Amino acid sequence: MTTITDHDAYIAAAAEPFRPELQRLRSILARTLPDAEEMVAYNMPGFSIGGTVVASYAAFSKQCGLYLLPGALSAHADDIAAAGLKATKTGMTFSPRTPIPDELVERLARASRQEAEA
């Protein structure tokens, strides 16, 4: 298995159908978390603030995932359900056909940052 060292390499190595969605998530997270540092942990790209990973994303064989701190997901559980998506304690998976709305990604990222700073 190849070790991914940066976001560009991760997105380039993903299956073609997932690349636009991964780039969209990266752009939204970078814009919403301007003080965050891009990093890669566990072969998955993410954003950290003060050493805490506040958001990360991934592509799998059939879906993508967005991972945040648990409080962000629980605080927005109703919004996630209203978007027709399901979340676990630390993340949510989705397909490019049913992406997470931009505004929800932004709210989740802000909530995750607030949890990390608390």
N, CA, C and O atoms as CSV, one atom per row, in Angstrom:
chain,resi,resn,atom,element,x,y,z
A,1,MET,N,N,0.837,-1.173,0.000
A,1,MET,CA,C,0.000,0.000,0.000
A,1,MET,C,C,0.890,1.248,0.000
A,1,MET,O,O,1.857,1.327,0.758
A,2,THR,N,N,0.564,2.195,-0.834
A,2,THR,CA,C,1.314,3.432,-0.930
A,2,THR,C,C,0.905,4.377,0.188
A,2,THR,O,O,-0.280,4.521,0.491
A,3,THR,N,N,1.887,5.016,0.794
A,3,THR,CA,C,1.596,6.004,1.829
A,3,THR,C,C,1.327,7.339,1.161
A,3,THR,O,O,2.126,7.811,0.353
A,4,ILE,N,N,0.214,7.938,1.497
A,4,ILE,CA,C,-0.185,9.239,0.951
A,4,ILE,C,C,0.396,10.317,1.863
A,4,ILE,O,O,0.274,10.238,3.085
A,5,THR,N,N,1.025,11.317,1.264
A,5,THR,CA,C,1.677,12.349,2.061
A,5,THR,C,C,0.986,13.704,2.021
A,5,THR,O,O,1.289,14.567,2.845
A,6,ASP,N,N,0.056,13.914,1.076
A,6,ASP,CA,C,-0.638,15.201,1.029
A,6,ASP,C,C,-2.000,15.045,0.357
A,6,ASP,O,O,-2.309,14.004,-0.223
A,7,HIS,N,N,-2.795,16.085,0.446
A,7,HIS,CA,C,-4.169,16.069,-0.076
A,7,HIS,C,C,-4.190,15.857,-1.594
A,7,HIS,O,O,-4.993,15.074,-2.101
A,8,ASP,N,N,-3.320,16.546,-2.307
A,8,ASP,CA,C,-3.293,16.406,-3.771
A,8,ASP,C,C,-3.050,14.957,-4.184
A,8,ASP,O,O,-3.718,14.442,-5.080
A,9,ALA,N,N,-2.092,14.301,-3.527
A,9,ALA,CA,C,-1.775,12.910,-3.860
A,9,ALA,C,C,-2.953,11.995,-3.534
A,9,ALA,O,O,-3.247,11.068,-4.290
A,10,TYR,N,N,-3.625,12.249,-2.419
A,10,TYR,CA,C,-4.773,11.428,-2.038
A,10,TYR,C,C,-5.880,11.534,-3.082
A,10,TYR,O,O,-6.416,10.524,-3.538
A,11,ILE,N,N,-6.210,12.756,-3.449
A,11,ILE,CA,C,-7.284,12.965,-4.422
A,11,ILE,C,C,-6.912,12.350,-5.767
A,11,ILE,O,O,-7.754,11.728,-6.414
A,12,ALA,N,N,-5.672,12.514,-6.193
A,12,ALA,CA,C,-5.224,11.948,-7.467
A,12,ALA,C,C,-5.279,10.427,-7.464
A,12,ALA,O,O,-5.523,9.815,-8.504
A,13,ALA,N,N,-5.055,9.814,-6.311
A,13,ALA,CA,C,-5.061,8.350,-6.220
A,13,ALA,C,C,-6.466,7.769,-6.082
A,13,ALA,O,O,-6.649,6.563,-6.252
A,14,ALA,N,N,-7.457,8.599,-5.778
A,14,ALA,CA,C,-8.835,8.119,-5.609
A,14,ALA,C,C,-9.436,7.734,-6.957
A,14,ALA,O,O,-8.989,8.195,-8.008
A,15,ALA,N,N,-10.441,6.894,-6.907
A,15,ALA,CA,C,-11.155,6.516,-8.130
A,15,ALA,C,C,-11.769,7.768,-8.760
A,15,ALA,O,O,-12.235,8.661,-8.054
A,16,GLU,N,N,-11.764,7.823,-10.070
A,16,GLU,CA,C,-12.221,9.001,-10.818
A,16,GLU,C,C,-13.589,9.524,-10.373
A,16,GLU,O,O,-13.741,10.737,-10.229
A,17,PRO,N,N,-14.594,8.666,-10.147
A,17,PRO,CA,C,-15.912,9.207,-9.774
A,17,PRO,C,C,-15.904,9.984,-8.460
A,17,PRO,O,O,-16.785,10.813,-8.232
A,18,PHE,N,N,-14.917,9.728,-7.585
A,18,PHE,CA,C,-14.877,10.370,-6.275
A,18,PHE,C,C,-14.033,11.640,-6.245
A,18,PHE,O,O,-14.173,12.442,-5.323
A,19,ARG,N,N,-13.177,11.838,-7.216
A,19,ARG,CA,C,-12.250,12.978,-7.187
A,19,ARG,C,C,-12.941,14.339,-7.091
A,19,ARG,O,O,-12.528,15.158,-6.270
A,20,PRO,N,N,-13.970,14.617,-7.891
A,20,PRO,CA,C,-14.619,15.934,-7.754
A,20,PRO,C,C,-15.212,16.161,-6.364
A,20,PRO,O,O,-15.150,17.269,-5.832
A,21,GLU,N,N,-15.780,15.118,-5.785
A,21,GLU,CA,C,-16.378,15.247,-4.455
A,21,GLU,C,C,-15.306,15.475,-3.400
A,21,GLU,O,O,-15.499,16.286,-2.494
A,22,LEU,N,N,-14.186,14.779,-3.500
A,22,LEU,CA,C,-13.094,14.979,-2.550
A,22,LEU,C,C,-12.526,16.390,-2.665
A,22,LEU,O,O,-12.226,17.028,-1.656
A,23,GLN,N,N,-12.381,16.869,-3.887
A,23,GLN,CA,C,-11.877,18.232,-4.082
A,23,GLN,C,C,-12.864,19.261,-3.527
A,23,GLN,O,O,-12.457,20.272,-2.956
A,24,ARG,N,N,-14.152,19.001,-3.697
A,24,ARG,CA,C,-15.180,19.896,-3.157
A,24,ARG,C,C,-15.086,19.952,-1.632
A,24,ARG,O,O,-15.116,21.035,-1.047
A,25,LEU,N,N,-14.971,18.784,-0.986
A,25,LEU,CA,C,-14.847,18.752,0.470
A,25,LEU,C,C,-13.593,19.493,0.924
A,25,LEU,O,O,-13.638,20.275,1.873
A,26,ARG,N,N,-12.481,19.248,0.247
A,26,ARG,CA,C,-11.236,19.925,0.607
A,26,ARG,C,C,-11.406,21.442,0.528
A,26,ARG,O,O,-10.988,22.164,1.433
A,27,SER,N,N,-12.011,21.914,-0.538
A,27,SER,CA,C,-12.195,23.357,-0.721
A,27,SER,C,C,-13.093,23.949,0.360
A,27,SER,O,O,-12.783,24.999,0.922
A,28,ILE,N,N,-14.193,23.284,0.649
A,28,ILE,CA,C,-15.118,23.784,1.675
A,28,ILE,C,C,-14.438,23.800,3.036
A,28,ILE,O,O,-14.540,24.781,3.771
A,29,LEU,N,N,-13.747,22.720,3.372
A,29,LEU,CA,C,-13.091,22.643,4.676
A,29,LEU,C,C,-11.977,23.683,4.793
A,29,LEU,O,O,-11.822,24.308,5.843
A,30,ALA,N,N,-11.208,23.871,3.735
A,30,ALA,CA,C,-10.124,24.866,3.770
A,30,ALA,C,C,-10.694,26.276,3.941
A,30,ALA,O,O,-10.136,27.090,4.676
A,31,ARG,N,N,-11.785,26.555,3.271
A,31,ARG,CA,C,-12.420,27.874,3.365
A,31,ARG,C,C,-13.053,28.083,4.747
A,31,ARG,O,O,-12.976,29.176,5.309
A,32,THR,N,N,-13.667,27.049,5.281
A,32,THR,CA,C,-14.362,27.147,6.563
A,32,THR,C,C,-13.394,27.118,7.747
A,32,THR,O,O,-13.680,27.677,8.806
A,33,LEU,N,N,-12.257,26.466,7.560
A,33,LEU,CA,C,-11.252,26.332,8.620
A,33,LEU,C,C,-9.939,26.981,8.176
A,33,LEU,O,O,-8.925,26.291,8.072
A,34,PRO,N,N,-9.935,28.294,7.913
A,34,PRO,CA,C,-8.740,28.927,7.351
A,34,PRO,C,C,-7.519,28.860,8.260
A,34,PRO,O,O,-6.391,28.957,7.778
A,35,ASP,N,N,-7.721,28.697,9.563
A,35,ASP,CA,C,-6.613,28.620,10.501
A,35,ASP,C,C,-6.117,27.189,10.698
A,35,ASP,O,O,-5.183,26.962,11.468
A,36,ALA,N,N,-6.724,26.228,10.018
A,36,ALA,CA,C,-6.342,24.825,10.170
A,36,ALA,C,C,-5.164,24.485,9.262
A,36,ALA,O,O,-4.939,25.115,8.229
A,37,GLU,N,N,-4.432,23.478,9.681
A,37,GLU,CA,C,-3.293,22.978,8.920
A,37,GLU,C,C,-3.717,21.719,8.172
A,37,GLU,O,O,-4.300,20.810,8.763
A,38,GLU,N,N,-3.425,21.663,6.879
A,38,GLU,CA,C,-3.682,20.432,6.129
A,38,GLU,C,C,-2.686,19.378,6.603
A,38,GLU,O,O,-1.499,19.660,6.764
A,39,MET,N,N,-3.176,18.172,6.824
A,39,MET,CA,C,-2.327,17.083,7.276
A,39,MET,C,C,-2.871,15.771,6.747
A,39,MET,O,O,-3.973,15.722,6.199
A,40,VAL,N,N,-2.101,14.711,6.911
A,40,VAL,CA,C,-2.545,13.369,6.574
A,40,VAL,C,C,-2.265,12.491,7.788
A,40,VAL,O,O,-1.146,12.466,8.299
A,41,ALA,N,N,-3.276,11.780,8.241
A,41,ALA,CA,C,-3.135,10.842,9.352
A,41,ALA,C,C,-3.884,9.568,8.985
A,41,ALA,O,O,-4.987,9.620,8.443
A,42,TYR,N,N,-3.282,8.437,9.283
A,42,TYR,CA,C,-3.871,7.145,8.957
A,42,TYR,C,C,-4.201,7.057,7.462
A,42,TYR,O,O,-5.207,6.469,7.065
A,43,ASN,N,N,-3.324,7.660,6.644
A,43,ASN,CA,C,-3.469,7.632,5.184
A,43,ASN,C,C,-4.760,8.303,4.714
A,43,ASN,O,O,-5.320,7.939,3.680
A,44,MET,N,N,-5.225,9.290,5.491
A,44,MET,CA,C,-6.448,10.013,5.171
A,44,MET,C,C,-6.192,11.514,5.345
A,44,MET,O,O,-5.666,11.924,6.380
A,45,PRO,N,N,-6.553,12.345,4.355
A,45,PRO,CA,C,-6.321,13.778,4.476
A,45,PRO,C,C,-7.287,14.430,5.457
A,45,PRO,O,O,-8.440,14.021,5.596
A,46,GLY,N,N,-6.778,15.457,6.130
A,46,GLY,CA,C,-7.616,16.151,7.085
A,46,GLY,C,C,-7.077,17.522,7.415
A,46,GLY,O,O,-6.114,17.999,6.814
A,47,PHE,N,N,-7.726,18.148,8.390
A,47,PHE,CA,C,-7.379,19.484,8.838
A,47,PHE,C,C,-7.266,19.460,10.349
A,47,PHE,O,O,-8.149,18.951,11.040
A,48,SER,N,N,-6.170,20.015,10.861
A,48,SER,CA,C,-5.981,20.032,12.311
A,48,SER,C,C,-5.800,21.453,12.810
A,48,SER,O,O,-5.306,22.330,12.102
A,49,ILE,N,N,-6.214,21.651,14.048
A,49,ILE,CA,C,-6.045,22.927,14.737
A,49,ILE,C,C,-5.474,22.604,16.110
A,49,ILE,O,O,-6.067,21.848,16.880
A,50,GLY,N,N,-4.327,23.180,16.404
A,50,GLY,CA,C,-3.701,22.940,17.700
A,50,GLY,C,C,-3.396,21.481,17.954
A,50,GLY,O,O,-3.434,21.034,19.101
A,51,GLY,N,N,-3.096,20.734,16.912
A,51,GLY,CA,C,-2.768,19.321,17.058
A,51,GLY,C,C,-3.964,18.387,17.085
A,51,GLY,O,O,-3.787,17.171,17.158
A,52,THR,N,N,-5.175,18.921,17.029
A,52,THR,CA,C,-6.389,18.104,17.026
A,52,THR,C,C,-6.958,18.044,15.615
A,52,THR,O,O,-7.170,19.078,14.981
A,53,VAL,N,N,-7.201,16.845,15.128
A,53,VAL,CA,C,-7.827,16.696,13.811
A,53,VAL,C,C,-9.301,17.054,13.962
A,53,VAL,O,O,-10.038,16.381,14.682
A,54,VAL,N,N,-9.727,18.118,13.281
A,54,VAL,CA,C,-11.112,18.565,13.407
A,54,VAL,C,C,-11.979,18.102,12.247
A,54,VAL,O,O,-13.202,18.052,12.377
A,55,ALA,N,N,-11.370,17.763,11.115
A,55,ALA,CA,C,-12.137,17.266,9.972
A,55,ALA,C,C,-11.205,16.484,9.065
A,55,ALA,O,O,-10.046,16.858,8.881
A,56,SER,N,N,-11.709,15.405,8.503
A,56,SER,CA,C,-10.961,14.641,7.513
A,56,SER,C,C,-11.960,14.017,6.550
A,56,SER,O,O,-13.160,13.963,6.820
A,57,TYR,N,N,-11.444,13.552,5.431
A,57,TYR,CA,C,-12.305,12.974,4.414
A,57,TYR,C,C,-11.602,11.792,3.767
A,57,TYR,O,O,-10.383,11.651,3.860
A,58,ALA,N,N,-12.385,10.948,3.111
A,58,ALA,CA,C,-11.818,9.746,2.505
A,58,ALA,C,C,-12.718,9.235,1.388
A,58,ALA,O,O,-13.900,9.572,1.307
A,59,ALA,N,N,-12.123,8.413,0.532
A,59,ALA,CA,C,-12.878,7.706,-0.501
A,59,ALA,C,C,-12.670,6.215,-0.290
A,59,ALA,O,O,-11.570,5.770,0.040
A,60,PHE,N,N,-13.712,5.469,-0.479
A,60,PHE,CA,C,-13.664,4.020,-0.344
A,60,PHE,C,C,-14.086,3.410,-1.669
A,60,PHE,O,O,-14.161,4.121,-2.671
A,61,SER,N,N,-14.359,2.141,-1.702
A,61,SER,CA,C,-14.692,1.499,-2.974
A,61,SER,C,C,-16.038,1.949,-3.542
A,61,SER,O,O,-16.202,2.008,-4.760
A,62,LYS,N,N,-17.011,2.268,-2.668
A,62,LYS,CA,C,-18.337,2.626,-3.154
A,62,LYS,C,C,-18.873,3.936,-2.609
A,62,LYS,O,O,-19.974,4.348,-2.975
A,63,GLN,N,N,-18.124,4.595,-1.747
A,63,GLN,CA,C,-18.631,5.813,-1.120
A,63,GLN,C,C,-17.489,6.670,-0.606
A,63,GLN,O,O,-16.330,6.258,-0.598
A,64,CYS,N,N,-17.845,7.871,-0.178
A,64,CYS,CA,C,-16.908,8.801,0.449
A,64,CYS,C,C,-17.301,8.953,1.912
A,64,CYS,O,O,-18.404,8.582,2.314
A,65,GLY,N,N,-16.391,9.499,2.695
A,65,GLY,CA,C,-16.685,9.741,4.096
A,65,GLY,C,C,-16.170,11.089,4.537
A,65,GLY,O,O,-15.156,11.574,4.034
A,66,LEU,N,N,-16.871,11.694,5.480
A,66,LEU,CA,C,-16.459,12.925,6.128
A,66,LEU,C,C,-16.428,12.624,7.620
A,66,LEU,O,O,-17.401,12.113,8.176
A,67,TYR,N,N,-15.303,12.941,8.272
A,67,TYR,CA,C,-15.107,12.590,9.677
A,67,TYR,C,C,-14.831,13.847,10.487
A,67,TYR,O,O,-14.017,14.688,10.106
A,68,LEU,N,N,-15.531,13.955,11.616
A,68,LEU,CA,C,-15.469,15.138,12.471
A,68,LEU,C,C,-15.452,14.701,13.925
A,68,LEU,O,O,-15.560,13.511,14.222
A,69,LEU,N,N,-15.318,15.646,14.819
A,69,LEU,CA,C,-15.398,15.319,16.234
A,69,LEU,C,C,-16.844,14.950,16.578
A,69,LEU,O,O,-17.780,15.504,16.001
A,70,PRO,N,N,-17.027,14.015,17.517
A,70,PRO,CA,C,-18.371,13.477,17.802
A,70,PRO,C,C,-19.440,14.507,18.128
A,70,PRO,O,O,-20.587,14.352,17.708
A,71,GLY,N,N,-19.094,15.547,18.863
A,71,GLY,CA,C,-20.087,16.551,19.241
A,71,GLY,C,C,-20.667,17.293,18.054
A,71,GLY,O,O,-21.831,17.692,18.074
A,72,ALA,N,N,-19.857,17.481,17.015
A,72,ALA,CA,C,-20.341,18.172,15.812
A,72,ALA,C,C,-21.432,17.351,15.141
A,72,ALA,O,O,-22.448,17.893,14.704
A,73,LEU,N,N,-21.221,16.059,15.061
A,73,LEU,CA,C,-22.211,15.192,14.413
A,73,LEU,C,C,-23.480,15.081,15.253
A,73,LEU,O,O,-24.586,15.132,14.715
A,74,SER,N,N,-23.330,14.931,16.552
A,74,SER,CA,C,-24.532,14.802,17.385
A,74,SER,C,C,-25.316,16.112,17.429
A,74,SER,O,O,-26.545,16.091,17.489
A,75,ALA,N,N,-24.621,17.253,17.400
A,75,ALA,CA,C,-25.308,18.545,17.427
A,75,ALA,C,C,-26.108,18.805,16.157
A,75,ALA,O,O,-27.069,19.573,16.169
A,76,HIS,N,N,-25.713,18.169,15.072
A,76,HIS,CA,C,-26.389,18.386,13.789
A,76,HIS,C,C,-27.085,17.118,13.276
A,76,HIS,O,O,-27.307,16.968,12.075
A,77,ALA,N,N,-27.419,16.227,14.179
A,77,ALA,CA,C,-28.040,14.954,13.785
A,77,ALA,C,C,-29.329,15.161,12.998
A,77,ALA,O,O,-29.583,14.442,12.031
A,78,ASP,N,N,-30.136,16.125,13.394
A,78,ASP,CA,C,-31.394,16.371,12.680
A,78,ASP,C,C,-31.134,16.892,11.267
A,78,ASP,O,O,-31.821,16.500,10.324
A,79,ASP,N,N,-30.145,17.774,11.120
A,79,ASP,CA,C,-29.800,18.293,9.793
A,79,ASP,C,C,-29.268,17.192,8.891
A,79,ASP,O,O,-29.570,17.155,7.698
A,80,ILE,N,N,-28.475,16.296,9.465
A,80,ILE,CA,C,-27.922,15.176,8.705
A,80,ILE,C,C,-29.054,14.275,8.224
A,80,ILE,O,O,-29.088,13.882,7.058
A,81,ALA,N,N,-29.970,13.954,9.116
A,81,ALA,CA,C,-31.116,13.117,8.750
A,81,ALA,C,C,-31.995,13.809,7.713
A,81,ALA,O,O,-32.484,13.160,6.788
A,82,ALA,N,N,-32.200,15.112,7.854
A,82,ALA,CA,C,-33.021,15.864,6.901
A,82,ALA,C,C,-32.404,15.862,5.502
A,82,ALA,O,O,-33.118,15.968,4.505
A,83,ALA,N,N,-31.090,15.743,5.433
A,83,ALA,CA,C,-30.395,15.683,4.139
A,83,ALA,C,C,-30.419,14.272,3.558
A,83,ALA,O,O,-29.880,14.031,2.477
A,84,GLY,N,N,-31.051,13.332,4.286
A,84,GLY,CA,C,-31.132,11.961,3.807
A,84,GLY,C,C,-29.851,11.169,4.007
A,84,GLY,O,O,-29.603,10.185,3.311
A,85,LEU,N,N,-29.033,11.608,4.970
A,85,LEU,CA,C,-27.748,10.966,5.232
A,85,LEU,C,C,-27.754,10.333,6.611
A,85,LEU,O,O,-28.600,10.654,7.446
A,86,LYS,N,N,-26.815,9.439,6.847
A,86,LYS,CA,C,-26.696,8.780,8.142
A,86,LYS,C,C,-25.296,9.019,8.679
A,86,LYS,O,O,-24.325,9.082,7.926
A,87,ALA,N,N,-25.215,9.149,9.979
A,87,ALA,CA,C,-23.928,9.387,10.619
A,87,ALA,C,C,-23.665,8.339,11.688
A,87,ALA,O,O,-24.583,7.773,12.281
A,88,THR,N,N,-22.389,8.104,11.910
A,88,THR,CA,C,-21.952,7.299,13.041
A,88,THR,C,C,-21.475,8.275,14.109
A,88,THR,O,O,-21.715,9.477,13.998
A,89,LYS,N,N,-20.818,7.782,15.119
A,89,LYS,CA,C,-20.330,8.651,16.189
A,89,LYS,C,C,-19.312,9.670,15.675
A,89,LYS,O,O,-19.273,10.800,16.163
A,90,THR,N,N,-18.489,9.286,14.697
A,90,THR,CA,C,-17.408,10.177,14.252
A,90,THR,C,C,-17.423,10.507,12.767
A,90,THR,O,O,-16.526,11.202,12.290
A,91,GLY,N,N,-18.402,10.036,12.035
A,91,GLY,CA,C,-18.378,10.329,10.610
A,91,GLY,C,C,-19.678,10.027,9.911
A,91,GLY,O,O,-20.650,9.550,10.497
A,92,MET,N,N,-19.648,10.327,8.627
A,92,MET,CA,C,-20.800,10.017,7.789
A,92,MET,C,C,-20.288,9.633,6.412
A,92,MET,O,O,-19.298,10.181,5.928
A,93,THR,N,N,-20.970,8.693,5.792
A,93,THR,CA,C,-20.601,8.278,4.447
A,93,THR,C,C,-21.702,8.697,3.479
A,93,THR,O,O,-22.865,8.853,3.852
A,94,PHE,N,N,-21.296,8.873,2.227
A,94,PHE,CA,C,-22.233,9.342,1.212
A,94,PHE,C,C,-21.666,9.006,-0.150
A,94,PHE,O,O,-20.484,8.693,-0.283
A,95,SER,N,N,-22.512,9.072,-1.153
A,95,SER,CA,C,-22.057,8.832,-2.521
A,95,SER,C,C,-22.035,10.165,-3.272
A,95,SER,O,O,-22.701,11.114,-2.858
A,96,PRO,N,N,-21.290,10.245,-4.351
A,96,PRO,CA,C,-21.320,11.465,-5.153
A,96,PRO,C,C,-22.723,11.799,-5.665
A,96,PRO,O,O,-23.019,12.962,-5.942
A,97,ARG,N,N,-23.585,10.796,-5.793
A,97,ARG,CA,C,-24.967,11.045,-6.224
A,97,ARG,C,C,-25.789,11.715,-5.144
A,97,ARG,O,O,-26.762,12.408,-5.441
A,98,THR,N,N,-25.403,11.513,-3.877
A,98,THR,CA,C,-26.103,12.113,-2.746
A,98,THR,C,C,-25.072,12.790,-1.847
A,98,THR,O,O,-24.815,12.318,-0.739
A,99,PRO,N,N,-24.483,13.884,-2.305
A,99,PRO,CA,C,-23.430,14.533,-1.517
A,99,PRO,C,C,-23.990,15.270,-0.303
A,99,PRO,O,O,-25.185,15.552,-0.220
A,100,ILE,N,N,-23.107,15.568,0.619
A,100,ILE,CA,C,-23.474,16.390,1.764
A,100,ILE,C,C,-23.590,17.825,1.252
A,100,ILE,O,O,-22.667,18.313,0.600
A,101,PRO,N,N,-24.685,18.504,1.526
A,101,PRO,CA,C,-24.814,19.899,1.080
A,101,PRO,C,C,-23.672,20.768,1.615
A,101,PRO,O,O,-23.235,20.599,2.753
A,102,ASP,N,N,-23.200,21.691,0.790
A,102,ASP,CA,C,-22.082,22.563,1.164
A,102,ASP,C,C,-22.309,23.239,2.512
A,102,ASP,O,O,-21.420,23.257,3.363
A,103,GLU,N,N,-23.489,23.787,2.697
A,103,GLU,CA,C,-23.784,24.524,3.918
A,103,GLU,C,C,-23.725,23.612,5.142
A,103,GLU,O,O,-23.329,24.060,6.218
A,104,LEU,N,N,-24.109,22.347,5.003
A,104,LEU,CA,C,-24.031,21.407,6.113
A,104,LEU,C,C,-22.574,21.056,6.412
A,104,LEU,O,O,-22.197,20.937,7.578
A,105,VAL,N,N,-21.763,20.891,5.387
A,105,VAL,CA,C,-20.331,20.643,5.605
A,105,VAL,C,C,-19.740,21.808,6.397
A,105,VAL,O,O,-18.980,21.592,7.341
A,106,GLU,N,N,-20.083,23.032,6.021
A,106,GLU,CA,C,-19.574,24.219,6.717
A,106,GLU,C,C,-20.001,24.231,8.183
A,106,GLU,O,O,-19.180,24.472,9.068
A,107,ARG,N,N,-21.283,23.971,8.442
A,107,ARG,CA,C,-21.767,23.974,9.831
A,107,ARG,C,C,-21.097,22.888,10.660
A,107,ARG,O,O,-20.736,23.112,11.816
A,108,LEU,N,N,-20.931,21.709,10.063
A,108,LEU,CA,C,-20.271,20.611,10.768
A,108,LEU,C,C,-18.811,20.944,11.068
A,108,LEU,O,O,-18.323,20.661,12.162
A,109,ALA,N,N,-18.119,21.536,10.113
A,109,ALA,CA,C,-16.712,21.887,10.311
A,109,ALA,C,C,-16.563,22.943,11.407
A,109,ALA,O,O,-15.663,22.852,12.243
A,110,ARG,N,N,-17.444,23.943,11.403
A,110,ARG,CA,C,-17.390,24.976,12.441
A,110,ARG,C,C,-17.670,24.375,13.824
A,110,ARG,O,O,-17.011,24.726,14.803
A,111,ALA,N,N,-18.640,23.478,13.895
A,111,ALA,CA,C,-18.973,22.833,15.174
A,111,ALA,C,C,-17.819,21.958,15.653
A,111,ALA,O,O,-17.534,21.906,16.849
A,112,SER,N,N,-17.159,21.278,14.734
A,112,SER,CA,C,-16.019,20.441,15.101
A,112,SER,C,C,-14.875,21.310,15.622
A,112,SER,O,O,-14.224,20.953,16.604
A,113,ARG,N,N,-14.628,22.446,14.971
A,113,ARG,CA,C,-13.581,23.366,15.438
A,113,ARG,C,C,-13.926,23.877,16.841
A,113,ARG,O,O,-13.057,23.936,17.710
A,114,GLN,N,N,-15.191,24.247,17.062
A,114,GLN,CA,C,-15.594,24.743,18.384
A,114,GLN,C,C,-15.380,23.675,19.445
A,114,GLN,O,O,-14.951,23.983,20.557
A,115,GLU,N,N,-15.671,22.432,19.116
A,115,GLU,CA,C,-15.468,21.336,20.072
A,115,GLU,C,C,-13.986,21.175,20.379
A,115,GLU,O,O,-13.614,20.952,21.531
A,116,ALA,N,N,-13.144,21.285,19.372
A,116,ALA,CA,C,-11.701,21.145,19.580
A,116,ALA,C,C,-11.148,22.273,20.438
A,116,ALA,O,O,-10.212,22.065,21.210
A,117,GLU,N,N,-11.715,23.458,20.309
A,117,GLU,CA,C,-11.229,24.625,21.046
A,117,GLU,C,C,-11.783,24.680,22.471
A,117,GLU,O,O,-11.275,25.427,23.308
A,118,ALA,N,N,-12.814,23.897,22.743
A,118,ALA,CA,C,-13.442,23.919,24.084
A,118,ALA,C,C,-12.593,23.177,25.107
A,118,ALA,O,O,-12.967,23.096,26.278
